[in-house]
Amino acid sequence: MPPSSTAIRRTVEAYLDRHPGERDALADLLATLDRPVDATARTTLPGHVTCSAVVIDRQGKVLHIRHRATSGLMLAPGGHIEPGDRTLLAAALREVDEEAGIPPGALCLTRQLLGSPIDIDVHDIDANPLKGEPAHRHYDVRYVFYLADEEPPTIALQDEEVSCAQWLPQPEVTSPTLRAKFVAAGLDGRPEPVNASALIHDGAGQYLLHLRDHKPGVIWEPGAFALLGGGRTHDDQSLEGTLLRELSEEVPDLRLEDVRPYAVEAASSIDGLSAPVQVFAGRWHGNPDRLALHEGVLLRWFTPDELDRLRLSPATRDLIRRHATDNPPDNQPAPAPPVWDGGSRVVLNGVGVHLHLEDADGRVLLGLRHPDSSPAVEPL
């Protein structure tokens, strides 16, 4: 299902907050978003929303391709939004993959723009009698990506639509509006982490892990144990600021000690982008059951020997074990286990026996099975 007009309007309004002088130029787009139509459909006239991917290499050059349908113009990869595109950014990624053969995993977001468009361009499209299309207008939402690796990916052109590709210096970018945005953005093509995570340990060999909500397509690594943390916003002054903000939103009562950068780890975003993560190590002693958890399912202490039993990414498992090797326990006592003060009852069914455990606050204890067993979560 393509992004709704409401979601697109939020993107456009956020863009206009950064570029208020463009509101008049985008008045027709805003009017289209107010109509009871699919603003992304090719049949929506007199104009509809499209997306482009502005890809920048390590020398700061910008990928251009020659579209066969645009009289030989050199443009950034892009095109119409398809029904399967979850977001505008996802549409831009699909287009650059289809037209230039560059998959999302070869790209990453920029610190300057993050997941926000760098430009929204309005341009007229000539009538195409062969396709039965009248003259119309494109409202092109443009996203910027850096190449994730030093070695540029092999370009594989979509032959039926694209005739050639070229990397152009930013002053030679063919779009005037993009050239103007590049001057202010300072995009040098060199990726850096835009996500921050907390590797929380107690100094006695235990590590605090967060069980995330199982919401595929919405939550990063849904239904798995992971580190606390999240993505940088435009208001964050640093990645440490990102981490502290994320912790205050997810677990406001958690106060870390001795927070310091530990490692930069590779990860993949919901959209499949390369997402380097700055991992900060910090120490905390306490009972996670007494923390107010605003996101996710639960927090638990685990030792490195227990990690193989969890639904956990191999990268996070390796990270914890590496930290445990570098930082042996200091023999301080581990946090005391939570005291169970609720009641219990045995539930019988036609298959087996389950123990129902419920505390004084009405919380029911569930056991998380190994991912290879079925079902994954059930009463004890």
PyMOL commands that set and color helices and strands:
alter all, ss='L'
color gray80, all
select helices_A, chain A and resi 5-18+20-22+27-34+68-70+88-100+104-106+129-131+170-172+176-185+239-250+288-290+304-309+314-326
alter helices_A, ss='H'
color red, helices_A
select strands_A, chain A and resi 47-56+62-67+74-75+78-80+107-108+119-125+136-147+162-168+195-201+207-211+225-226+228-231+257-265+277-283+298-302+343-348+353-358+366-368+377-379
alter strands_A, ss='S'
color yellow, strands_A
deselect
rebuild
show_as cartoon
